[in-house]
Amino acid sequence: MLKIKALNQESSSDEDVPTIRREAQASELDSTDVTLWSKIGKLALKEDKFNKAAYAFSKGLECNESHWPCLDNLISVLYAIKDTVSCLVYIGKALMLDADYTKGIVLRKQIYKDNPATKEYYKLFNPDYIYEPNVDKADEEDILKEAECLCNRVTALESSLGPKPLDTIPLPKSPEEYTWLDLAKTVIYCHQYITEHNMSHFTYFDMSKCMSQSGESTEVLPIHRTTEDVAIIKDNSGGEAKPVEILAETSSAVEKMQTEPIVIERRFSQASENTDGNENLDNTNTQTDNDEEQIMELDNDNDMDGDNADIAQQRRKGKRKRDLLSDLQIWGWHSKRKQPKKSNRDFTIEDALNRIIPKSLLKTKINSKMLSPDEEDSMNTMDIYNLYMDTKDLHLISPIHSPMSITVEPYFGTDHETEDVKHFWVKERSIVDAIVLVKELVFELSKFWGLKWPKELIPLYIEAFKMFREHYDQPQPFCGDHSFEQIREDALATLLYGELHTFSSGSTESLHPTYLSYLQIVSSWNDDWKDEFSMVFMRFYWLQAHCFQKADDNELAIHALEAILEEINAKGKEIADNFTLSLPNCMKYGFISKGIIETMIKHMNMIISLGNIENLFNSQKYSEVADILKETFFSGSYSKVGRMGRPAQLGILMHSLWFTDWEDCFIWTEECLNEAIRNYVSRNTDYDKWEKIVGKCLGIFQEIINKESVSIIDKLTEEKRRRLVENLVKIVCKQLNADVALTIPLGSITAWVLLHYILLREEQRQYANKRLNQAKRDKMDTSKECMPEPVEEELPPSIAILFSAHEFLEII
C-alpha cells in the first residue's frame, strides 16, 4: 500500500498522464485490491471504455465475490454491451445475495422480453428459479431509463468507430498542359498530397475545382497553348510586360558581323613556327610580290575619305611584316643553305629506339602517349551487348546504345497525344480518388511500351507503379476472381515496370521474385494472349534472363535466353534471321534479336566453362584448358570468374600450351603479353600479378627461341610482330623510366635480348630478299658487269640495340 500511495502522489503531479493509466500502473503493484479495481472500472465507464470497465469489475469480483459495487456496475455494463448471457449469470449471483435485488429483476425481465430464448439458458444456471416477483412500475421505469442511457452511449461509441462518409476535396493540382508527362506529375502530386496530410486515399476529388496556393479552391480553366514563341520583357519603370518577338540566331549573327571591324591578323614568321628546320617549308603559304605591291598601294593612297579611309586605316593596322625566309624560298636561295649536322648521340631511350628500330617494325614513333595508362578492357554482359550493337546500322541505335522507336509516326508532342490525355482527364468516372487516377495512369502508359518516351517520364512511371502496388495486390491467376482482361492490364504494367526498373533506373535493387513468378505464369497463356503472346513471352524471358544474370546464375539465364531463341526460330528461318524486338525506353539491353541472344549465350557459356578451368588443369587436360582460354581473346576480357582472376587465366594458358605445342605457345604468349602490358602500364589493383605475367611471357619467349632458334619468330604475322616490338619497347621504356633507384622492374633484361632476336631475324629476312632480287637481276642482265654493293658504314639494328642497351643500362 505504501508503494501505491507513493505512485499516486508522484503521478498526481503529472497532469499529462491519464488517470486510468495511473490506476492501471497501481494495479500492477497490487492486483488483490478490490477497491482499486472498482475505481478503475468506474473511471473506464466514465471515459466510455466499456470493455475495460467490464474487465475491471470482473477482476474486482475475483478478489471479492460479494463486492456489491463491482457486481452492480458489471450487470449494467454487460446489459449495455448486449452480452445478455453473461449478464443473466451475474444477475443470478446477485439474486442469491439479495432476492429483492430490483435492478436484476427488471433487467432480467427485459432480456426475456427482447430475447425469449435466453430464459432457457437462465434456468440452466439457476435451477432454483421459480417465480418473477412484482416490481413497482415507477422503479422499473427508472431502472430501464438508466439502462437505456447507458445503451445509447454504447451505440454512439460504436457509430463513431464505424465507417464515415468520405470527404470530397478540390483537386490539389491540375495539369498545366495535356501531355502524359505533365499528367503523371499531377497524379503523383495528388497522391503525395493525400499521404502527407494524413487523409484517406479514398477521399474523393472534385475535378471541376482546384486548390490554389493559398488553400482556396478555384475553378479549373481549360488549357490554351500559344503557337508563337514570345519572350516577355518587363519594363524597368514598373510598367506592364510587353511581348517581344524572339530574334533568330542567324539575324543576330549577321548584325554582329556587320558591326564588328575587320581585323587582318599578322602572319608569324615561318622560321618561328617551324621549329624542326626546313622540313615543312614546301607546304607553307608564302607571300608574293603581288601582295607586297597591294600593301604599298594602300600605304600610298592618301586621298580616300569616309568609309574607305576607315577601311584603309584598319588595313594599315593589320599590315604584315616582311618574311625574309619566304622571299628566299621564292627565289630558291634557301635550298643553298647547308643543313646542320645531326648529332648521333641519343639523349633519351625513346630517341635511341626510334633511330634503331626500322619503320617496318615500329610504324609510330615512341612518345609519352604510348606509355600512358589505357582504360580497363574487362567486359561484362552489357559490353558484349554493346559490342554486337556497334556493328549494326547507326539509325537503329540511340546514343545510349538503346534502339530508337521503330514507329514511323511520332506520338509524344503531337495532337494525338493531346487528344488521348484530354480523353483520359475528362472521361466520366463514378469514383474519382487518388487510387483510381494512379491505377488508370499506370495501365494507360503501359500501352505505350513500344514508343520512345520523354526521358523524365520513365522515373515517374516507376514511382506511379509503386503507388499503384501499395493499394492493389497482384491478381491470383488461378483463383478465378479476375477476368483475363484485368490480369492482362496488370501483367503489362508489371512487365513494363520490371523493364524500366532493371534496365533504366540504375537501381541496384533486384526485382521482387513474386513479380517474376506471376509474370512467368501469365506469359505462358498462349490461347488467351493470342497475337500478343510472342511479344509478351519474349519480353518476360528477356527480363528474367538479365535478372538471373544479375544474380550470377548464368545457367538459368541461358535457359531463359534459349526459350526466346526457340520462339524466334519457330517463326521460320527467313523471319528469324531478320527478327528484331525494340524496347525503346530501356537504357540497357533495349534490342532483342537472334544474333544478340546467340552472342550472350556464348558469353555466359564461356563464364561457366571458365569456372571449371582449375579442375581441368589439375587433371592435366591441357588441350581442353587451352581451347577454352583461347576463346576468351575473341569475346572480351574476363577479369574475374570465381576465384580465378585474369592473370591466373593467362598463366594457366601459357603453361598448358608449354606442355602441348611450343609453336602454338609462342603465338599465344604474344597475345598474353599484349593484354598483360595494358594492365601492367596502367598500374591497376593487380599490378604485382600482371608484372609476374609479363615476366613469365618474356621468359617463355626466350626459352622457346633458345630451343627452336630465332626462326620461330616467323610464326607470328607481320602485324603481331610489330605489336610485339611495340610492347617490348614499352617494357624497356618502363624499365629505364622507373622511379625506383638502382633496380630494374621485372628483374631482367630479357626485353632487350628479345628485341635483338627480332631485329636479327628481320635483318636475315631482308638479306635473303636482297640476295633473291640480286639473283633475278643477274639472270636478266648477264652482259653487264655487276657493280659491287656498297658496304654499309652504320651498325645493323640488331647490334646497335645491344650497344644502346649497354649505354642506358650503365646509366641507371
Secondary structure, DSSP 8 states (H G I E B T S, - for coil): -HHHHHHHHHHHT-TTS-HHHHHHHHHHH-TT-HHHHHHHHHHHHHTT-HHHHHHHHHHHHHH-TT-HHHHHHHHHHHHHTT-HHHHHHHHHHHHHH-TT-HHHHHHHHHHHHH-TTHHHHHHHH-TT--------HHHHHHHHHHHHHHHHHHHHHHHHHS-----EEEES---SSSSHHHHHHHHHHHHHHHHHTT--TT-EEEEEEEE-TTS-EEE-------SS-EEEE--TTS---EEEE---HHHHHHHHHHHS---------HHHH-TT-STTGGGS----HHHHHHHHHHHH-----THHHHHHHHHHHT-----HHHHHHHHTGGGGS---------SSHHHHHHHHS-TTT--S---GGGGS-----B--HHHHHHHHHTTS-GGG--TTSS-----SS--TTSHHHHHHHHHHHHS--S---HHHHHHHHHHHHHTTTTS---TTHHHHHHHHHHHHHHH-----TTTSSS-HHHHHHHHHHHHHHHHHHHHTS---S---HHHHHHHHHHTT-HHHHGGGHHHHHHHHHHHHHHHHHHTT-HHHHHHHHHHHHHHHHTT-HHHHHH-EEE-TT-SSS-EEEHHHHHHHHHHHHHHHHHTTHHHHHHTT-HHHHHHHHHHTTTS-B--EETTEEHHHHHHHHHHHHHTT-HHHHHHHHHHHHHHHHHHHHHT-TTHHHHHHHHHHHHHHHHHHHHHH-GGGGGGS-HHHHHHHHHHHHHHHHHHHT-SSTT--GGGS-HHHHHHHHHHHHHHHHHHHHHHHHHHHHHHH--SS---------S--HHHHHHHHHHHHHHH-
